């Protein structure tokens, strides 16, 4: 969380010194919702994403996800991106069968790579409604929940929609996505035991197949030159090979965006308001019931209570 706060402070201080016109093209007004406007032909952009996830309702849990992205407009309707990923994690005093087998703490490490493509059928700045497709492929070698070694291949497909109102003063966007995942955990030599049962914690190493469905929407309002304020909502559900519906969650939160001629920054805070999943009963650590779905009506096995995301982009 401190890393996010420091980066935000630096970004806002710089923003206060600049008064250039707002950026165009694939300017990200939202932290979690993807816009339908593509990067124009020949234009290039770099992005910096930093997401802090914290609080699973027991023990101590905090993780940072980093993405560094390069995007180029191939045509006026088609853009491609490449990402380098990293993560840091700090989990103490928390055990969850199959997800968090041990305490773990380390600084930022490389965790994966990703490539994506966006194709715009309709441009929101030119047509009544912007409509685009999005496709990404990713390979990761660290588990985002526990920080342990885990090989993951993912394919993510999205339909993107975007609409301008009041000459762009109000922007409405929405996404519908389907993600397919193949994952396999690496074996851990000596697993801790569950103090409530005396048995080793579960850490299955057989391959898993998962499908995740996502629906999200965001609304942004330009309240001053170069500044937008808004809100986002993100609903997700995941289906796993053997258990059917594994989890679902609903997150809501505010977003703040600033843009100059060459760069922009977006800050979003997402709070989980509801969640669950049919797989989970109360897990335990040291005989204490884990406050998952049954106790709090939140999904705290794979998700957290809070997330903050800072995105910074530079056009060149």
C-alpha positions in Angstrom: 0.0 0.0 0.0 2.9 2.4 0.8 4.3 1.8 -2.7 1.0 2.9 -4.3 0.7 5.9 -2.0 4.3 7.1 -2.9 3.6 6.6 -6.7 0.3 8.5 -6.4 1.9 11.4 -4.5 4.5 11.8 -7.2 2.0 11.6 -10.0 -0.4 14.1 -8.5 2.4 16.5 -7.7 3.5 16.5 -11.3 -0.1 16.8 -12.5 -0.6 20.0 -10.5 2.3 21.6 -12.4 0.9 20.8 -15.8 -2.1 22.3 -17.6 -1.8 20.8 -21.2 -4.9 19.7 -23.1 -6.3 16.2 -22.3 -4.8 13.2 -24.0 -6.6 11.3 -26.7 -6.6 7.8 -28.3 -6.4 4.9 -25.8 -6.4 7.1 -22.7 -7.6 4.9 -19.8 -10.3 6.7 -17.8 -10.8 3.6 -15.7 -8.6 1.2 -13.7 -10.5 -2.0 -14.4 -12.8 -1.3 -17.3 -11.2 -1.3 -20.8 -12.3 1.4 -23.2 -13.2 0.7 -26.9 -11.0 3.5 -28.3 -7.9 2.1 -30.1 -4.4 3.6 -30.3 -4.2 5.2 -33.8 -1.9 3.9 -36.5 1.7 4.6 -35.8 1.2 5.9 -32.3 2.9 4.3 -29.4 2.2 4.2 -25.7 3.7 2.8 -22.5 1.7 2.0 -19.4 2.6 1.4 -15.8 0.1 -0.6 -13.7 0.4 -1.1 -10.0 -2.3 -2.9 -8.0 -2.2 -3.4 -4.2 -4.5 -6.2 -2.8 -4.9 -6.5 0.9 -7.0 -8.0 3.8 -8.3 -11.5 3.7 -10.0 -11.2 7.1 -7.4 -13.2 9.0 -3.7 -13.1 9.5 -1.8 -10.5 7.4 -2.1 -10.4 3.6 -0.8 -7.8 1.2 0.3 -8.3 -2.4 1.4 -5.9 -5.2 0.9 -6.7 -8.9 3.0 -4.8 -11.5 2.5 -4.6 -15.3 4.6 -2.7 -17.7 3.0 -2.4 -21.1 4.0 -1.3 -24.6 1.2 -0.6 -27.1 1.4 0.3 -30.8 -1.3 1.2 -33.2 -1.0 -1.1 -36.3 -3.9 0.5 -38.1 -6.5 3.1 -37.0 -8.7 0.1 -35.9 -6.1 -2.4 -34.7 -3.6 -2.2 -31.8 -1.2 -4.7 -30.2 0.4 -4.7 -26.8 3.1 -6.6 -24.9 3.4 -6.8 -21.1 6.0 -7.7 -18.5 4.6 -8.7 -15.1 5.9 -8.7 -11.6 4.6 -9.2 -8.1 5.5 -8.9 -4.4 3.8 -10.6 -1.5 3.6 -10.6 2.3 1.4 -13.3 3.9 1.8 -14.1 7.6 -0.3 -16.2 10.0 -2.8 -17.4 7.3 -3.3 -20.9 5.9 -5.9 -21.9 3.3 -6.0 -25.4 1.9 -5.0 -25.4 -1.8 -4.3 -21.7 -1.9 -1.9 -20.5 0.9 0.2 -23.3 2.3 2.8 -21.3 4.2 4.0 -17.9 5.2 5.7 -16.1 2.4 7.3 -12.7 1.9 9.4 -11.2 -0.9 9.9 -8.0 -2.9 9.1 -7.4 -6.5 9.9 -10.4 -8.7 9.2 -11.1 -12.4 6.1 -13.2 -12.6 4.9 -13.5 -16.2 4.5 -12.1 -19.7 1.4 -11.3 -21.8 0.5 -10.2 -25.3 -2.8 -8.7 -26.4 -4.7 -7.3 -29.4 -7.6 -4.9 -29.7 -9.7 -4.4 -32.8 -12.3 -1.6 -33.1 -15.4 -2.3 -35.2 -17.0 1.1 -34.3 -15.1 4.2 -32.9 -16.8 5.9 -30.0 -15.4 9.3 -31.1 -16.8 8.8 -34.7 -19.9 6.6 -34.2 -22.8 6.7 -31.9 -21.4 3.7 -30.0 -17.8 2.4 -29.8 -17.5 -1.4 -30.0 -14.3 -3.4 -30.0 -12.9 -6.9 -29.4 -10.0 -7.8 -27.1 -7.8 -10.9 -27.0 -4.9 -11.7 -24.8 -2.5 -14.6 -24.1 -0.4 -14.8 -20.9 2.1 -17.1 -19.3 2.8 -16.8 -15.5 5.1 -18.7 -13.2 4.2 -17.3 -9.8 0.9 -17.9 -8.0 -0.8 -14.5 -7.3 -2.5 -15.8 -4.1 0.4 -17.5 -2.2 3.4 -16.3 -4.1 4.5 -20.0 -4.6 5.7 -21.4 -7.9 2.8 -22.2 -10.2 2.7 -22.4 -14.0 -0.4 -20.8 -15.6 -1.5 -20.3 -19.2 -4.4 -18.0 -19.9 -6.5 -16.8 -22.9 -8.8 -13.8 -22.2 -11.4 -12.6 -24.7 -13.5 -9.5 -24.2 -16.2 -7.4 -25.9 -15.7 -3.7 -25.2 -18.3 -1.0 -25.5 -18.0 2.8 -24.9 -20.3 5.8 -25.3 -19.7 9.5 -25.1 -22.3 12.0 -23.8 -22.3 15.8 -23.6 -19.5 16.1 -26.1 -17.3 13.7 -24.1 -17.9 15.3 -20.7 -19.6 12.0 -19.6 -18.1 8.6 -20.7 -19.9 5.3 -20.2 -18.0 2.0 -20.8 -18.7 -1.7 -20.3 -16.9 -5.0 -20.8 -18.0 -8.7 -21.0 -15.1 -11.2 -20.8 -14.4 -14.9 -20.8 -11.0 -16.2 -19.6 -9.7 -19.8 -19.9 -6.9 -21.0 -17.7 -4.7 -24.0 -17.5 -2.7 -24.2 -14.2 -0.4 -26.5 -12.4 1.2 -25.9 -8.9 4.8 -26.9 -8.3 5.4 -29.4 -5.5 6.4 -28.1 -2.1 8.9 -30.4 -0.2 7.5 -30.0 3.3 4.0 -28.7 3.8 2.9 -27.3 7.2 0.2 -29.1 9.0 -3.3 -27.9 9.8 -3.3 -27.4 13.6 -7.0 -28.2 13.7 -6.7 -31.6 12.1 -3.0 -32.5 12.3 -3.0 -33.3 8.6 -0.7 -31.6 6.0 -2.3 -28.7 4.2 -3.6 -29.4 0.8 -1.4 -28.2 -2.2 -2.6 -30.3 -5.2 -0.2 -30.5 -8.1 -2.5 -32.0 -10.7 -3.3 -29.8 -13.6 -6.5 -27.6 -13.4 -8.7 -26.1 -16.0 -10.7 -22.9 -15.1 -13.2 -20.6 -16.9 -13.8 -17.1 -15.6 -16.7 -14.9 -16.7 -16.4 -11.1 -16.1 -18.8 -8.2 -16.5 -17.8 -4.7 -15.7 -18.9 -1.1 -16.2 -17.7 2.4 -15.5 -19.0 5.9 -15.6 -16.7 9.0 -15.7 -17.5 12.7 -15.6 -15.1 15.5 -16.6 -15.5 18.0 -13.7 -12.6 20.3 -14.7 -10.2 20.6 -17.6 -8.1 17.4 -17.8 -9.8 15.8 -14.8 -12.4 13.0 -14.6 -14.1 11.5 -11.6 -16.2 8.3 -11.7 -17.1 4.9 -10.5 -16.5 1.3 -11.6 -18.2 -2.0 -10.9 -16.7 -5.5 -11.5 -18.5 -8.8 -11.2 -16.6 -12.1 -11.6 -17.4 -15.8 -11.4 -15.1 -18.8 -11.9 -15.8 -22.4 -12.8 -13.2 -25.1 -12.0 -12.7 -28.6 -13.3 -14.1 -30.7 -10.5 -16.1 -28.3 -8.3 -18.3 -26.3 -10.7 -18.8 -22.8 -9.4 -15.6 -22.1 -7.4 -16.1 -18.4 -6.6 -17.9 -15.2 -7.4 -17.5 -11.6 -6.3 -18.8 -8.1 -6.8 -16.5 -5.1 -6.4 -17.4 -1.4 -6.5 -15.3 1.7 -6.1 -14.5 5.3 -7.2 -12.0 6.3 -9.8 -10.0 9.5 -10.5 -8.3 10.4 -13.8 -6.0 13.2 -14.9 -4.6 13.7 -18.5 -2.2 16.1 -20.1 -1.1 16.2 -23.8 1.5 13.4 -23.4 0.7 11.5 -20.3 -2.2 10.5 -18.0 -2.8 8.8 -14.7 -5.8 6.9 -13.2 -6.4 5.8 -9.6 -9.1 3.3 -8.7 -10.1 1.9 -5.3 -12.2 -1.3 -5.4 -13.9 -2.7 -2.3 -15.6 -6.1 -2.4 -19.2 -5.8 -1.4 -20.4 -9.3 -1.9 -18.9 -12.7 -2.7 -18.9 -16.5 -2.2 -18.5 -19.8 -3.8 -19.9 -23.3 -3.4 -16.5 -24.9 -2.7 -15.6 -23.3 0.5 -16.6 -24.2 4.0 -14.7 -22.6 6.9 -11.0 -23.4 6.6 -8.9 -23.1 9.8 -5.5 -22.2 11.0 -4.5 -22.9 14.6 -8.0 -24.1 15.2 -9.6 -20.7 14.4 -12.3 -20.7 11.7 -11.2 -18.8 8.6 -13.7 -16.0 7.9 -14.6 -16.9 4.4 -18.0 -17.0 2.6 -19.9 -18.6 5.5 -19.0 -15.9 8.0 -18.7 -12.6 6.1 -20.6 -13.1 2.8 -17.3 -12.1 1.0 -15.0 -14.2 -1.2 -11.7 -14.1 0.7 -10.0 -17.2 -0.5 -9.0 -15.9 -3.9 -10.0 -12.3 -3.5 -9.4 -9.6 -0.9 -11.5 -7.0 0.8 -9.8 -4.2 -1.0 -7.7 -3.3 -4.1 -6.1 -0.1 -5.2 -4.9 0.3 -8.8 -2.7 3.1 -10.2 -2.2 3.3 -13.9 0.1 5.8 -15.7 0.4 6.1 -19.5 2.8 8.0 -21.7 2.1 8.7 -25.5 4.9 9.1 -28.0 
